[in-house]
């Protein structure tokens, strides 16, 4: 299995930046993709961004693609989400997640496609 430990997050003002990190251990190559989801109070988990663990190709949700960037550092087994120009609507608990190889591409955007999850970290953006 893949173990994911998150760091970063916190409380910032609108327009500020934050960087979230997700450190992976265990059977890293069992995972095909590392993704970021977020969950606001009373809502389901929303896809934010994903990166191929080995190949490095990325996908960002339309709502964040001009502001957020997902990247990886394979040497340190770490995936990073750089968040710029944060908005109050970005307030949520952010989770990283690892997916096994996916046979259905649509599962990339669904929590059902992921088997291992980080502990979550709070991001709060105030006006």
Legacy VTK file of the C-alpha trace (Angstrom):
# vtk DataFile Version 3.0
C-alpha trace
ASCII
DATASET POLYDATA
POINTS 127 float
0.000 0.000 0.000
0.914 3.667 -0.256
1.086 5.860 2.815
0.551 9.593 2.313
1.494 12.275 4.831
0.487 15.850 4.142
2.025 19.106 5.273
1.369 22.765 4.640
-1.911 24.601 4.665
-3.069 27.190 7.127
-4.953 30.470 7.196
-4.218 33.225 4.692
-5.831 36.281 3.185
-7.347 36.420 -0.277
-4.667 36.849 -2.907
-2.005 35.070 -0.884
-0.274 31.814 -1.761
0.155 28.474 -0.041
2.032 25.308 -0.834
0.790 21.870 0.146
2.998 18.800 0.151
2.192 15.110 0.101
4.986 12.710 1.009
4.527 9.127 -0.151
6.003 5.955 1.257
5.412 2.236 0.977
4.655 0.651 -2.383
4.897 3.901 -4.292
4.966 2.275 -7.701
1.722 0.510 -6.959
0.120 3.893 -7.578
-0.332 5.325 -11.046
-1.536 8.790 -10.041
-1.439 11.158 -7.093
-4.337 13.599 -6.936
-5.554 16.454 -4.811
-9.169 16.728 -3.730
-10.817 19.266 -1.488
-13.900 19.181 0.675
-15.722 22.217 1.977
-18.059 21.865 4.964
-21.241 20.028 4.011
-19.983 19.192 0.524
-18.452 16.233 -1.231
-14.839 15.923 -2.224
-14.018 17.916 -5.344
-11.235 17.090 -7.768
-8.504 19.734 -7.833
-5.474 18.368 -9.683
-3.599 15.165 -10.449
-0.183 14.073 -11.622
1.104 10.809 -13.023
3.481 9.420 -10.437
6.010 8.154 -12.955
5.328 10.080 -16.150
4.626 13.495 -14.655
1.691 14.491 -16.847
-0.813 16.705 -15.034
-4.467 17.622 -15.007
-6.025 20.602 -13.251
-9.662 21.398 -12.654
-10.864 24.330 -14.727
-11.649 26.276 -11.575
-8.011 26.278 -10.459
-5.827 25.673 -13.513
-4.779 29.319 -13.855
-3.882 29.553 -10.175
-2.821 26.120 -8.909
0.027 23.927 -10.109
0.687 20.319 -9.170
4.219 18.981 -9.443
6.303 16.084 -8.225
9.756 15.414 -6.846
10.394 11.739 -7.417
13.724 11.845 -5.581
11.877 12.789 -2.401
8.668 10.895 -3.209
6.727 14.103 -2.793
3.894 15.767 -4.663
3.311 19.487 -4.238
0.297 21.684 -4.868
1.283 25.323 -5.316
-1.752 27.543 -4.791
-1.548 31.171 -5.894
-4.091 33.986 -5.747
-6.193 32.141 -3.229
-9.861 33.009 -2.930
-12.322 32.516 -0.073
-14.068 29.815 -2.106
-10.842 27.797 -1.964
-11.447 27.272 1.747
-11.637 23.529 2.349
-9.866 20.525 3.735
-7.397 19.371 1.096
-6.527 15.714 0.644
-3.951 13.970 -1.454
-4.802 10.519 -2.731
-3.124 7.673 -4.587
-4.753 5.684 -7.368
-3.975 2.234 -8.649
-3.708 1.940 -12.427
-7.026 3.121 -13.818
-8.859 1.313 -16.576
-11.563 3.986 -16.755
-10.199 7.458 -17.378
-13.212 9.072 -15.727
-12.127 7.611 -12.395
-9.271 10.105 -12.433
-11.769 12.724 -11.299
-13.662 10.561 -8.822
-12.849 9.612 -5.264
-13.807 6.064 -6.254
-10.631 5.832 -8.296
-8.338 6.251 -5.305
-7.338 3.679 -2.718
-5.076 5.542 -0.276
-5.586 8.964 1.248
-3.607 11.500 3.215
-4.867 12.809 6.518
-6.144 16.090 5.096
-5.037 19.625 5.829
-7.135 22.738 6.364
-6.826 25.709 4.037
-8.715 28.812 5.127
-8.816 31.935 2.967
-10.326 35.093 4.413
-11.415 38.236 2.598
LINES 1 128
127 0 1 2 3 4 5 6 7 8 9 10 11 12 13 14 15 16 17 18 19 20 21 22 23 24 25 26 27 28 29 30 31 32 33 34 35 36 37 38 39 40 41 42 43 44 45 46 47 48 49 50 51 52 53 54 55 56 57 58 59 60 61 62 63 64 65 66 67 68 69 70 71 72 73 74 75 76 77 78 79 80 81 82 83 84 85 86 87 88 89 90 91 92 93 94 95 96 97 98 99 100 101 102 103 104 105 106 107 108 109 110 111 112 113 114 115 116 117 118 119 120 121 122 123 124 125 126
